[in-house]
Amino acid sequence: MQIKCNVTSILEVKAAAELTRKKFGKVDILINCAGDAKNNGVLNMSDDE
């Protein structure tokens, strides 16, 4: 099972951590995979784009 969240949102991170604790009691494997891209305009895009 995967529990995903937006790591730039502290509220989402806390909610994901609480869900993990409730569902599994502990974390066996944690993969932090956050990325951003340079020079392709992503940082300049609006939320709608």
C-alpha positions in Angstrom: 0.0 0.0 0.0 1.2 3.5 -0.8 0.4 6.6 1.3 1.1 9.7 -0.8 1.1 13.3 0.2 2.4 16.7 -1.0 5.6 17.2 1.0 5.3 20.9 0.6 2.2 20.8 2.7 2.8 20.3 6.4 -0.9 19.4 6.9 -0.7 16.7 4.3 2.5 15.3 5.7 1.0 15.2 9.2 -2.2 13.5 7.9 -0.2 10.9 6.0 1.9 10.2 9.1 -1.2 9.8 11.2 -2.9 7.5 8.7 0.3 5.4 8.6 0.3 5.1 12.4 -3.3 4.2 12.5 -3.2 1.6 9.7 0.2 0.0 10.3 1.4 1.1 13.8 4.9 1.7 12.4 6.9 2.4 9.3 8.9 -0.4 7.7 10.0 1.4 4.5 9.9 5.1 3.7 10.6 6.5 0.3 10.9 10.2 0.0 10.5 11.1 -3.6 10.1 14.8 -4.2 11.2 16.5 -7.3 11.2 19.7 -9.2 12.4 20.6 -12.7 14.6 23.4 -13.8 14.4 25.4 -17.0 11.1 23.9 -18.3 8.7 26.5 -17.0 7.1 24.3 -14.3 7.9 26.8 -11.5 6.2 29.6 -13.6 3.0 27.7 -14.3 -0.3 28.5 -12.7 -2.2 26.0 -10.7 -4.6 25.6 -13.6 -1.8 24.6 -16.0 
